[in-house]
């Protein structure tokens, strides 16, 4: 794929067009944020204001979200089945949905991808707390369902920065130089034969356990001052906080949506960059077939990925093209435009 693609058209037709034009098994990452079966109509006023309930008389409909229940699930499944064919064997799929319909959508995705390829139900905190006077707890989250096509997907082990309070809790010790640290065991469950079961500084690993690394490596760590010995002679490895300033990403994310979106239901750009960097490589193709304002495409460009965007809304396509021109990242040679509505 030499050029990025922006396709205007019904995404069923566009996905089939991609299959017919050599993209089967070529896409490493798909993120979609489809309609949430809310029954609403989303519009943009002439001054660019995004509106749902309070629409002015000159507002232009961006898209409608009127499908519900089984009809909505069937609508999604038809598209997801084509997406599955376009994904590479190392591909990943993220579907953004709300809490009212998300669990029914998961059952459908289990059928398409297989339950064994379900990876996460990610909780995404989308907004500040609400104070509505109604029965039930305030809703500040939606869901992202994460699947892979196979057992060996692209996975770049995403990590997030540790907060100061995390550092204080995780690294509670302080050495004579003022460096925060913690210690961890140098042995692991299970007995072994050979080097990881030999004596280290005159002691053997505890019964039923083995050294986590070779005795030579333990001696190197000890000589470097990275083994702490307790008063009872128990060795533990030293981990310094300033060498471990990140932690493994978990399944609750706080990526709040823009307060002044340029398109209805526009999603957080940092969240999309996070997904793209986690589940694709520099040579990967990323696709969003409900691309709306083009946030996924923009994030892909920033992250150095190729991208394919699909939407049938005139407003969406105009918004994407306007956004591209305003960023300075794009020019006429960076993407091809395919119009399937002609």
Residue frames relative to the residue before (quaternion, step in Angstrom):
aa qw qx qy qz dx dy dz
X 1.0000 0.0000 0.0000 0.0000 0.00 0.00 0.00
X 0.2117 -0.8134 0.5327 0.0991 3.58 -0.40 1.19
X 0.8019 0.2103 -0.0909 0.5518 3.55 1.00 -0.85
X 0.5050 -0.5891 0.5279 0.3453 3.53 -1.22 0.48
X 0.2716 -0.7801 0.5491 0.1273 3.56 -1.19 0.54
X 0.0564 -0.7359 0.6733 0.0445 3.55 -1.05 0.87
X 0.0734 -0.8281 0.5553 -0.0234 3.55 -0.48 1.24
X 0.1887 -0.7554 0.6179 0.1091 3.55 -0.91 0.98
X 0.5214 0.6230 -0.4610 0.3571 3.56 -0.72 1.05
X 0.6625 -0.4423 0.4046 0.4491 3.53 -1.33 0.14
X 0.4640 -0.7301 0.4081 0.2916 3.59 -0.67 1.01
X 0.5301 0.5848 -0.4285 0.4397 3.63 1.16 -0.27
X 0.6858 0.4665 -0.2751 0.4863 3.57 0.88 -0.96
X 0.6667 0.5138 -0.3040 0.4463 3.57 0.97 -0.85
X 0.6500 0.5044 -0.3176 0.4713 3.59 0.98 -0.81
X 0.6457 0.4999 -0.3159 0.4831 3.57 1.02 -0.77
X 0.6113 0.5450 -0.3392 0.4629 3.58 1.06 -0.76
X 0.6497 0.5074 -0.3178 0.4684 3.60 0.97 -0.80
X 0.6373 0.5194 -0.3224 0.4692 3.60 1.00 -0.80
X 0.6998 0.4710 -0.2621 0.4688 3.56 1.00 -0.85
X 0.7476 0.3871 -0.2063 0.4986 3.59 1.23 -0.38
X 0.7485 -0.5023 0.2088 0.3793 3.52 0.98 0.93
X 0.5528 0.6346 -0.3918 0.3716 3.61 1.18 0.29
X 0.3805 0.7264 -0.4929 0.2908 3.61 1.22 0.06
X 0.8514 0.0968 -0.0982 0.5060 3.59 -0.81 1.04
X 0.5824 0.6265 -0.3534 0.3786 3.60 1.21 0.24
X 0.6675 0.5128 -0.2989 0.4495 3.60 1.21 -0.33
X 0.3137 -0.7965 0.4959 0.1458 3.58 -0.71 1.11
X 0.8154 0.0961 -0.0204 0.5704 3.60 1.07 -0.58
X 0.0209 -0.7625 0.6466 0.0044 3.54 -1.01 0.93
X 0.0254 -0.7423 0.6695 0.0080 3.53 -0.97 0.99
X 0.0378 0.7930 -0.6079 0.0144 3.60 -0.90 0.86
X 0.1424 -0.7422 0.6523 0.0580 3.49 -1.21 0.76
X 0.0289 -0.8504 0.5253 0.0010 3.60 0.45 1.21
X 0.6818 -0.4006 0.3627 0.4931 3.60 -1.25 -0.04
X 0.4002 -0.7560 0.4832 0.1865 3.57 -1.06 0.81
X 0.4999 -0.6604 0.4223 0.3683 3.61 1.21 0.32
X 0.2923 0.7895 -0.4864 0.2339 3.56 1.00 0.89
X 0.4195 -0.7018 0.4709 0.3312 3.59 1.18 -0.50
X 0.5582 0.6447 -0.3676 0.3711 3.59 1.27 0.10
X 0.3166 -0.6920 0.6097 0.2217 3.51 -1.42 0.15
X 0.1719 -0.8083 0.5606 0.0533 3.57 -0.77 1.06
X 0.0281 -0.8291 0.5547 -0.0632 3.55 -0.77 1.07
X 0.2468 -0.7199 0.6246 0.1753 3.52 -1.39 0.25
X 0.3830 -0.7284 0.5241 0.2194 3.59 -0.82 1.03
X 0.6875 -0.4968 0.3411 0.4052 3.55 -1.28 0.30
X 0.6833 0.4570 -0.2844 0.4934 3.60 1.20 -0.50
X 0.6172 -0.5836 0.3274 0.4138 3.56 1.31 0.20
X 0.4773 0.6768 -0.4443 0.3418 3.59 1.24 -0.01
X 0.3536 -0.7218 0.5582 0.2059 3.55 -0.90 0.99
X 0.0038 0.8224 -0.5662 0.0546 3.57 -0.78 1.04
X 0.1740 -0.7572 0.6189 0.1158 3.55 -1.20 0.63
X 0.8013 0.2268 -0.1089 0.5428 3.59 0.48 -1.20
X 0.7783 0.3173 -0.1637 0.5164 3.59 0.77 -1.05
X 0.0904 0.8151 -0.5612 0.1117 3.56 0.34 1.24
X 0.3771 -0.7056 0.5489 0.2420 3.56 -1.01 0.79
X 0.6736 -0.5276 0.3402 0.3901 3.56 -1.28 0.35
X 0.7140 0.4274 -0.2610 0.4893 3.61 1.16 -0.47
X 0.4135 0.7240 -0.4685 0.2921 3.60 1.23 0.20
X 0.2774 -0.7473 0.5868 0.1422 3.54 -1.20 0.68
X 0.4541 -0.7065 0.4739 0.2648 3.57 -0.80 1.02
X 0.3017 -0.7457 0.5709 0.1642 3.56 -0.84 1.04
X 0.7401 -0.2661 0.1624 0.5959 3.56 1.00 -0.87
X 0.3327 -0.7133 0.5768 0.2185 3.52 -1.29 0.37
X 0.2063 -0.7721 0.5959 0.0794 3.52 -1.17 0.69
X 0.2198 0.8438 -0.4538 0.1836 3.54 0.69 1.13
X 0.5455 0.6060 -0.4178 0.4008 3.60 1.18 -0.22
X 0.0167 -0.8073 0.5896 -0.0169 3.57 -0.97 0.85
X 0.8377 0.2697 -0.1571 0.4482 3.53 -1.36 0.24
X 0.8481 -0.1017 0.0982 0.5106 3.54 -1.06 -0.89
X 0.6168 0.5591 -0.3437 0.4346 3.57 1.07 -0.74
X 0.6601 0.4970 -0.3007 0.4762 3.56 1.01 -0.81
X 0.6456 0.5159 -0.3200 0.4633 3.61 0.93 -0.86
X 0.6468 0.5092 -0.3142 0.4728 3.60 1.00 -0.82
X 0.6074 0.5575 -0.3274 0.4617 3.57 1.06 -0.84
X 0.7001 0.4632 -0.2683 0.4726 3.57 0.87 -0.96
X 0.6660 0.5317 -0.3208 0.4133 3.57 0.84 -0.97
X 0.6145 0.5530 -0.3486 0.4416 3.58 1.02 -0.77
X 0.7035 0.4531 -0.2573 0.4833 3.57 0.98 -0.83
X 0.6486 0.5206 -0.3195 0.4541 3.58 0.97 -0.84
X 0.6176 0.5540 -0.3458 0.4383 3.60 1.04 -0.71
X 0.6605 0.4733 -0.3001 0.4997 3.60 1.07 -0.71
X 0.6075 0.5481 -0.3454 0.4596 3.58 1.05 -0.75
X 0.6170 0.5599 -0.3397 0.4364 3.57 0.99 -0.85
X 0.6688 0.4975 -0.2970 0.4658 3.60 0.97 -0.86
X 0.6764 0.4968 -0.2902 0.4598 3.59 1.09 -0.65
X 0.5914 0.5932 -0.3657 0.4057 3.59 1.15 -0.53
X 0.4603 -0.6437 0.5353 0.2954 3.55 -1.16 0.68
X 0.6629 -0.4962 0.3713 0.4202 3.57 -1.27 0.22
X 0.6958 0.4179 -0.2567 0.5247 3.59 1.26 -0.41
X 0.4474 0.7627 -0.3881 0.2597 3.54 1.34 0.09
X 0.2200 -0.7517 0.6102 0.1187 3.52 -1.34 0.49
X 0.1756 -0.7795 0.5983 0.0602 3.53 -1.21 0.68
X 0.0562 -0.7802 0.6230 -0.0031 3.56 -0.85 1.06
X 0.0496 -0.7954 0.6040 0.0015 3.58 -0.76 1.05
X 0.2370 -0.7837 0.5674 0.0872 3.53 -0.68 1.21
X 0.1227 0.8026 -0.5627 0.1557 3.59 -0.62 1.10
X 0.4756 -0.6765 0.4665 0.3138 3.61 -1.17 0.28
X 0.6999 -0.5225 0.3122 0.3738 3.54 -1.32 0.34
X 0.6148 0.5840 -0.3596 0.3893 3.62 1.11 -0.49
X 0.7969 0.2608 -0.1185 0.5318 3.59 1.01 -0.79
X 0.4853 0.7402 -0.3954 0.2454 3.58 1.24 -0.46
X 0.6772 0.5045 -0.3117 0.4355 3.60 0.93 -0.81
X 0.6221 0.5065 -0.3403 0.4905 3.59 1.15 -0.55
X 0.6173 0.5394 -0.3317 0.4668 3.57 1.10 -0.76
X 0.6276 0.5488 -0.3456 0.4308 3.60 0.97 -0.78
X 0.6224 0.5381 -0.3442 0.4523 3.60 0.96 -0.79
X 0.6541 0.5027 -0.3044 0.4763 3.58 0.98 -0.85
X 0.6692 0.4996 -0.3046 0.4581 3.60 0.92 -0.88
X 0.5855 0.5631 -0.3632 0.4564 3.59 1.11 -0.63
X 0.6436 0.5200 -0.3166 0.4639 3.59 1.06 -0.76
X 0.7045 0.4635 -0.2711 0.4641 3.59 0.91 -0.89
X 0.7974 0.3265 -0.1507 0.4846 3.59 0.75 -1.06
X 0.4560 -0.6327 0.4830 0.3980 3.58 1.16 -0.63
X 0.5303 -0.6560 0.4346 0.3156 3.57 -0.88 0.94
X 0.6261 0.5668 -0.3388 0.4146 3.57 1.11 -0.67
X 0.7026 0.4428 -0.2666 0.4890 3.60 1.22 -0.37
X 0.4335 0.6469 -0.4860 0.3967 3.57 1.25 0.36
X 0.1954 -0.8224 0.5300 0.0677 3.58 -0.76 1.06
X 0.8141 -0.1319 0.1282 0.5509 3.58 0.78 -0.98
X 0.2112 -0.6571 0.6999 0.1834 3.46 -1.41 0.48
X 0.1195 -0.8375 0.5328 0.0228 3.56 -0.07 1.33
X 0.2784 -0.7298 0.6023 0.1646 3.55 -0.95 0.92
X 0.0929 -0.7981 0.5950 0.0222 3.57 -0.71 1.12
X 0.2814 -0.7402 0.5875 0.1668 3.59 -0.63 1.14
X 0.1817 -0.8625 0.4714 0.0295 3.53 -0.41 1.31
X 0.8176 0.0791 0.0149 0.5701 3.60 1.13 -0.54
X 0.6362 -0.5003 0.4145 0.4161 3.54 -1.34 -0.01
X 0.6640 -0.5087 0.3529 0.4192 3.62 -1.18 0.39
X 0.3035 -0.7529 0.5638 0.1522 3.56 -1.14 0.76
X 0.2335 -0.7784 0.5699 0.1218 3.55 -1.24 0.44
X 0.1757 0.8079 -0.5390 0.1611 3.58 0.98 0.87
X 0.3831 -0.7109 0.5467 0.2213 3.56 -1.10 0.77
X 0.4433 0.6575 -0.4911 0.3606 3.58 0.17 1.29
X 0.5919 -0.5615 0.4321 0.3842 3.54 -1.25 0.35
X 0.6725 0.4490 -0.3563 0.4681 3.57 -0.71 1.05
X 0.5461 -0.6163 0.4657 0.3243 3.54 -1.29 0.42
X 0.5999 -0.5780 0.4127 0.3684 3.55 -1.12 0.59
X 0.3168 -0.7580 0.5455 0.1659 3.55 -0.97 0.89
X 0.0468 0.8080 -0.5835 0.0672 3.58 -0.53 1.20
X 0.7245 0.4079 -0.2338 0.5040 3.60 1.23 0.14
X 0.1058 -0.7263 0.6639 0.1434 3.47 -1.41 0.22
X 0.5262 -0.6598 0.4580 0.2792 3.60 -1.27 -0.02
X 0.0895 -0.7248 0.6743 0.1091 3.51 -1.30 0.49
X 0.1887 -0.7864 0.5828 0.0793 3.57 -0.62 1.17
X 0.1439 -0.8186 0.5561 0.0033 3.55 -0.63 1.23
X 0.0350 0.7816 -0.6178 0.0788 3.56 -0.77 1.17
X 0.1946 -0.7336 0.6281 0.1717 3.53 -1.30 0.34
X 0.5501 -0.6291 0.4356 0.3346 3.54 -1.18 0.52
X 0.8145 0.0725 -0.0168 0.5754 3.56 1.09 -0.65
X 0.7217 -0.4649 0.3307 0.3920 3.52 -1.36 -0.20
X 0.7673 0.3072 -0.1729 0.5357 3.62 1.18 -0.38
X 0.0518 0.8288 -0.5534 0.0649 3.59 0.52 1.15
X 0.5831 -0.4893 0.4814 0.4346 3.53 -1.33 0.13
X 0.1332 0.7851 -0.5892 0.1367 3.57 -0.75 1.05
X 0.1401 -0.8447 0.5162 0.0216 3.55 -0.37 1.27
X 0.4810 -0.7267 0.4031 0.2792 3.55 1.21 0.69
X 0.0461 -0.8491 0.5261 0.0119 3.61 0.57 1.13
X 0.0873 -0.7774 0.6226 0.0207 3.52 -1.08 0.86
X 0.2428 -0.7601 0.5871 0.1362 3.55 -1.21 0.47
X 0.5877 -0.5864 0.4076 0.3802 3.62 -1.10 0.56
X 0.4397 -0.6607 0.5394 0.2814 3.55 -1.14 0.67
X 0.4018 -0.6889 0.5486 0.2510 3.55 -1.02 0.82
X 0.6642 -0.5120 0.3477 0.4194 3.63 -1.14 0.47
X 0.6641 0.4977 -0.3153 0.4603 3.58 0.98 -0.79
X 0.5963 0.5457 -0.3576 0.4677 3.61 1.19 -0.57
X 0.6425 0.5316 -0.3156 0.4527 3.55 0.96 -0.94
X 0.6692 0.5073 -0.3004 0.4522 3.58 0.90 -0.95
X 0.6966 0.4715 -0.2777 0.4640 3.58 0.99 -0.83
X 0.7318 0.4447 -0.2392 0.4577 3.58 0.91 -0.93
X 0.7738 0.2340 -0.1180 0.5766 3.58 1.10 -0.70
X 0.0061 -0.8781 0.4765 -0.0418 3.54 0.50 1.27
X 0.6542 0.5031 -0.3180 0.4667 3.61 1.22 -0.33
X 0.1531 -0.7712 0.6126 0.0815 3.59 -1.19 0.57
X 0.3192 -0.7620 0.5280 0.1966 3.60 -0.76 1.00
X 0.7364 -0.4464 0.2797 0.4246 3.59 -1.29 0.08
X 0.6672 0.4708 -0.3002 0.4931 3.57 1.28 -0.27
X 0.5808 -0.6145 0.3609 0.3934 3.58 1.28 0.10
X 0.4942 0.6516 -0.4369 0.3746 3.61 1.24 0.21
X 0.3851 -0.7098 0.5432 0.2298 3.55 -0.91 0.97
X 0.0924 0.7958 -0.5939 0.0739 3.56 -1.05 0.77
X 0.1591 -0.7271 0.6484 0.1599 3.51 -1.40 0.10
X 0.3074 -0.7395 0.5578 0.2179 3.56 -1.24 0.15
X 0.1494 -0.7791 0.6056 0.0632 3.54 -1.17 0.68
X 0.6116 -0.5672 0.3899 0.3903 3.62 -1.11 0.53
X 0.3259 -0.7339 0.5574 0.2111 3.58 -1.16 0.59
X 0.6722 0.4228 -0.3129 0.5211 3.58 1.27 0.26
X 0.2252 -0.7714 0.5884 0.0895 3.54 -1.29 0.51
X 0.6505 -0.5404 0.3515 0.4016 3.61 -1.17 0.42
X 0.7361 0.4231 -0.3197 0.4208 3.54 -1.16 0.66
X 0.3340 -0.7325 0.5589 0.1989 3.54 -0.97 0.88
X 0.1107 -0.7870 0.6049 0.0494 3.57 -1.09 0.75
X 0.3857 -0.6655 0.5720 0.2850 3.51 -1.36 0.08
X 0.7112 0.4611 -0.3157 0.4266 3.55 -1.15 0.50
X 0.8733 -0.1909 0.0984 0.4373 3.51 -1.33 -0.50
X 0.7165 0.4550 -0.2747 0.4517 3.62 0.93 -0.79
X 0.6771 0.4284 -0.3075 0.5133 3.57 1.28 0.25
X 0.4827 0.6705 -0.4323 0.3613 3.58 1.30 0.26
X 0.6482 -0.4985 0.4007 0.4132 3.55 -1.33 0.15
X 0.0867 -0.7467 0.6570 0.0578 3.53 -1.16 0.76
X 0.8319 -0.1050 0.0068 0.5448 3.57 -0.59 1.21
X 0.7488 -0.4389 0.2073 0.4514 3.53 1.00 0.95
X 0.7104 0.3916 -0.2773 0.5149 3.62 1.20 0.13
X 0.3607 -0.7009 0.5735 0.2231 3.53 -1.26 0.54
X 0.5955 -0.5331 0.4208 0.4290 3.61 -1.16 0.31
X 0.6396 -0.5300 0.3760 0.4106 3.62 -1.14 0.51
X 0.6491 -0.5250 0.3807 0.3976 3.57 -1.18 0.52
X 0.8128 0.2233 -0.1916 0.5028 3.55 -0.91 0.98
X 0.7127 0.3926 -0.2499 0.5249 3.62 1.26 0.17
X 0.2145 -0.7551 0.6021 0.1458 3.57 -1.34 0.14
X 0.6004 -0.5402 0.4303 0.4033 3.60 -1.26 0.34
X 0.5162 -0.6663 0.4502 0.2948 3.57 -1.05 0.78
X 0.7807 0.1053 -0.0685 0.6121 3.59 1.21 -0.38
X 0.7130 -0.4430 0.3096 0.4467 3.56 -1.27 0.06
X 0.6172 -0.5415 0.4172 0.3896 3.55 -1.25 0.46
X 0.6105 0.5560 -0.3485 0.4435 3.60 1.04 -0.72
X 0.6587 0.4915 -0.3069 0.4799 3.59 1.02 -0.81
X 0.6319 0.5221 -0.3334 0.4657 3.60 1.02 -0.75
X 0.6465 0.5092 -0.3198 0.4695 3.57 1.00 -0.79
X 0.6290 0.5276 -0.3342 0.4629 3.58 1.03 -0.75
X 0.6542 0.5080 -0.3071 0.4686 3.59 0.97 -0.87
X 0.6536 0.5147 -0.3110 0.4595 3.56 0.97 -0.86
X 0.6525 0.5109 -0.3110 0.4654 3.59 0.95 -0.87
X 0.6911 0.4632 -0.2693 0.4851 3.60 1.15 -0.65
X 0.5274 -0.6586 0.3953 0.3630 3.59 1.26 0.06
X 0.5258 0.6540 -0.3886 0.3806 3.57 1.22 0.46
X 0.6139 0.4419 -0.3789 0.5332 3.55 1.25 0.49
X 0.1776 -0.7700 0.6046 0.1002 3.57 -0.86 0.98
X 0.2024 -0.7834 0.5807 0.0905 3.55 -0.83 1.04
X 0.3703 -0.7282 0.5327 0.2210 3.56 -0.82 0.99
X 0.6906 -0.4685 0.3485 0.4267 3.56 -1.31 0.16
X 0.6980 0.4401 -0.2662 0.4983 3.58 1.20 -0.51
X 0.5951 -0.6141 0.3526 0.3800 3.59 1.28 0.19
X 0.4591 0.6685 -0.4569 0.3656 3.60 1.17 0.49
X 0.2387 -0.7995 0.5338 0.1374 3.63 -0.59 1.10
X 0.0078 0.7715 -0.6359 0.0186 3.57 -1.09 0.81
X 0.4802 -0.6759 0.4817 0.2837 3.56 -1.08 0.75
X 0.3626 -0.7218 0.5537 0.2022 3.56 -1.07 0.84
X 0.0551 -0.7564 0.6512 0.0282 3.57 -0.99 0.93
X 0.2590 -0.7835 0.5496 0.1302 3.58 -0.67 1.12
X 0.5641 -0.6298 0.4250 0.3234 3.56 -1.01 0.87
X 0.6996 0.4911 -0.2939 0.4279 3.60 0.87 -0.89
X 0.6556 0.4563 -0.3206 0.5091 3.58 1.29 -0.01
X 0.7428 0.2882 -0.1752 0.5784 3.55 1.32 -0.09
X 0.1347 0.8458 -0.5000 0.1283 3.56 0.65 1.15
X 0.6929 0.3781 -0.2867 0.5429 3.57 1.25 0.21
X 0.1758 -0.7628 0.6102 0.1221 3.54 -1.29 0.31
X 0.6555 -0.5189 0.3755 0.4000 3.55 -1.24 0.46
X 0.4736 -0.6723 0.4912 0.2871 3.57 -0.93 0.91
X 0.2669 -0.7655 0.5706 0.1310 3.57 -1.02 0.89
X 0.6260 -0.5924 0.3755 0.3409 3.60 -1.28 -0.02
X 0.6089 0.4351 -0.4013 0.5281 3.57 1.17 0.64
X 0.0675 -0.8195 0.5685 -0.0254 3.55 -0.56 1.23
X 0.1708 -0.7536 0.6211 0.1307 3.56 -1.12 0.66
X 0.2277 0.7274 -0.6026 0.2364 3.53 -0.18 1.38
X 0.1321 -0.8366 0.5277 0.0642 3.58 0.09 1.24
X 0.5403 -0.6460 0.4438 0.3064 3.55 -1.11 0.76
X 0.6389 -0.5302 0.3818 0.4062 3.60 -1.20 0.48
X 0.4470 -0.6940 0.4962 0.2689 3.58 -1.02 0.78
X 0.7645 0.2004 -0.1303 0.5987 3.58 1.21 -0.48
X 0.0680 -0.8509 0.5202 0.0254 3.60 0.44 1.21
X 0.4070 -0.6949 0.5334 0.2588 3.56 -1.22 0.52
X 0.7627 0.1573 -0.0975 0.6197 3.56 1.34 -0.10
X 0.6089 -0.5730 0.3872 0.3886 3.62 -1.04 0.64
X 0.8589 0.0711 -0.1108 0.4949 3.56 -1.07 0.89
X 0.2000 0.7892 -0.5488 0.1899 3.60 1.04 0.71
X 0.2987 -0.7907 0.5152 0.1415 3.58 -0.83 1.00
X 0.6738 -0.5259 0.3726 0.3615 3.50 -1.35 0.49
X 0.4456 -0.7254 0.4629 0.2468 3.58 -0.70 1.11
X 0.6420 0.5282 -0.3310 0.4464 3.60 0.97 -0.78
X 0.6096 0.5463 -0.3462 0.4584 3.60 1.08 -0.69
X 0.6749 0.4899 -0.2955 0.4659 3.57 0.92 -0.89
X 0.6256 0.5181 -0.3344 0.4779 3.60 1.01 -0.74
X 0.6264 0.5450 -0.3256 0.4523 3.58 1.02 -0.82
X 0.6658 0.4921 -0.2932 0.4780 3.60 0.92 -0.93
X 0.6710 0.5132 -0.2972 0.4450 3.57 0.88 -0.96
X 0.6900 0.4684 -0.2866 0.4716 3.59 0.91 -0.86
X 0.6478 0.5255 -0.3191 0.4498 3.60 1.14 -0.59
X 0.8437 0.2337 -0.0488 0.4808 3.58 0.83 -1.02
X 0.7328 0.3066 -0.2698 0.5442 3.60 1.08 0.61
X 0.3462 -0.7144 0.5680 0.2172 3.54 -1.31 0.32
X 0.7402 -0.4272 0.2811 0.4365 3.56 -1.29 0.20
X 0.7271 0.4262 -0.2459 0.4788 3.60 1.01 -0.76
X 0.4896 0.7077 -0.4023 0.3124 3.59 1.29 -0.10
X 0.3272 -0.6673 0.6247 0.2397 3.50 -1.41 0.38
X 0.1506 -0.7691 0.6190 0.0509 3.57 -0.94 1.02
X 0.0789 -0.8178 0.5695 0.0244 3.59 -0.89 0.89
X 0.0274 -0.7355 0.6765 0.0248 3.51 -1.27 0.71
X 0.1275 -0.8351 0.5331 0.0470 3.59 -0.37 1.21
X 0.6516 0.3131 -0.3350 0.6042 3.56 1.29 0.56
X 0.0671 0.9115 -0.4058 -0.0049 3.55 1.04 0.87
X 0.2607 -0.8175 0.4962 0.1325 3.64 1.18 -0.20
X 0.8408 -0.1022 0.1073 0.5207 3.57 -0.65 -1.14
X 0.5459 -0.6519 0.3823 0.3617 3.59 1.27 -0.08
X 0.2863 0.7898 -0.5057 0.1962 3.61 1.17 0.38
X 0.6469 0.5103 -0.3259 0.4636 3.60 0.98 -0.80
X 0.6513 0.5133 -0.3120 0.4637 3.57 1.01 -0.81
X 0.6435 0.5219 -0.3025 0.4712 3.54 0.99 -0.89
X 0.6648 0.4967 -0.2983 0.4715 3.58 0.92 -0.92
X 0.6351 0.5302 -0.3261 0.4574 3.59 1.03 -0.79
X 0.6434 0.5175 -0.3165 0.4669 3.57 0.99 -0.82
X 0.6431 0.5178 -0.3183 0.4658 3.58 0.96 -0.86
X 0.7269 0.4323 -0.2272 0.4828 3.58 1.02 -0.87
X 0.5253 -0.6801 0.3898 0.3310 3.60 1.25 0.10
X 0.4942 0.6388 -0.4436 0.3885 3.60 1.13 0.64
X 0.4815 -0.5851 0.5499 0.3514 3.53 -1.33 0.29
X 0.0963 -0.8280 0.5518 0.0264 3.59 -1.07 0.60
X 0.1497 -0.7322 0.6564 0.1030 3.50 -1.38 0.46
X 0.0425 -0.7976 0.6017 0.0005 3.56 -0.82 1.03
X 0.0790 -0.7955 0.6007 0.0046 3.56 -1.02 0.89
X 0.2476 0.7303 -0.6217 0.1372 3.57 -1.05 0.82
X 0.3453 -0.7527 0.5230 0.2015 3.57 -1.08 0.70
X 0.5549 0.6291 -0.3827 0.3871 3.60 1.27 -0.19
X 0.4854 -0.6614 0.4932 0.2891 3.56 -0.89 0.96
X 0.6541 0.5148 -0.3149 0.4561 3.57 0.97 -0.88
X 0.6325 0.5334 -0.3358 0.4502 3.59 0.97 -0.81
X 0.6781 0.4898 -0.2992 0.4591 3.58 0.80 -0.98
X 0.6535 0.5041 -0.3123 0.4704 3.59 0.96 -0.86
X 0.6480 0.5223 -0.3145 0.4565 3.58 1.01 -0.83
X 0.6367 0.5251 -0.3193 0.4657 3.57 0.98 -0.87
X 0.6988 0.4766 -0.2827 0.4523 3.58 0.79 -1.01
X 0.6350 0.5171 -0.3229 0.4744 3.58 1.05 -0.78
X 0.6468 0.5219 -0.3123 0.4602 3.56 1.00 -0.84
X 0.6323 0.5403 -0.3277 0.4482 3.55 0.96 -0.87
X 0.6934 0.4867 -0.2814 0.4507 3.56 0.85 -0.98
X 0.6951 0.4986 -0.2833 0.4336 3.58 1.01 -0.76
X 0.6484 0.5635 -0.3208 0.3990 3.60 1.14 -0.50
X 0.3760 -0.7229 0.4948 0.3020 3.56 1.08 -0.69
X 0.5694 0.6020 -0.3849 0.4065 3.60 1.27 -0.04
X 0.7611 0.3763 -0.1700 0.5002 3.57 1.17 -0.55
X 0.0062 0.7485 -0.6607 -0.0571 3.51 -1.32 0.38
X 0.7526 -0.4243 0.2557 0.4338 3.57 -1.27 0.16
X 0.6865 0.4982 -0.2856 0.4460 3.59 1.12 -0.56
X 0.6215 0.5998 -0.3346 0.3768 3.60 1.22 -0.24
X 0.8092 0.0754 -0.0867 0.5762 3.60 1.17 -0.16
X 0.3432 -0.7029 0.5853 0.2134 3.53 -1.24 0.59
X 0.2611 -0.7540 0.5854 0.1435 3.55 -1.10 0.75
X 0.0761 -0.7854 0.6142 0.0060 3.56 -0.81 1.08
X 0.1342 -0.7977 0.5862 0.0445 3.59 -0.68 1.11
X 0.1227 -0.8117 0.5700 0.0352 3.59 -0.40 1.26
X 0.5646 0.6076 -0.3814 0.4081 3.59 1.28 0.04
X 0.5052 0.6553 -0.4303 0.3608 3.60 1.21 -0.14
